[in-house]
Amino acid sequence: MNSKKICAILIASAALAAFGAAAQSQQGSAGQGIKQDAKAVGHGVADGARDVGHATKHVAKKVGHGAKEAGTGIGHGAKKAGVAVGHGAREGWDATKHAVKQVFGKDG
């Protein structure tokens, strides 16, 4: 389940608890206790939602930093490979040029 679904469920639960408590409080003698219980449930849901948000933020940061490091490593590896290919191509060209000069007698 992703964080949006979790938050929606938490908010829906809090709203349902608050609505139920409000409806009960209008009916009779235990109204004040129910209101306080609903308030406590609301605070608990809010605290839980905040904790989920913080955990989601923490995980997102870890994933983002890991992706950055992986990208940097890949970029540096690609640069090294490109330099190596360039040097190899240059050495190949120099060897080919030298061989052609030897074959056609333009040794120099």
Summary of the structure (lengths in Angstrom):
residues: 108
radius of gyration: 34.5
end to end distance: 72.9
largest distance: 114.1
contacts: 242
relative contact order: 0.07
helix: 89%
strand: 0%
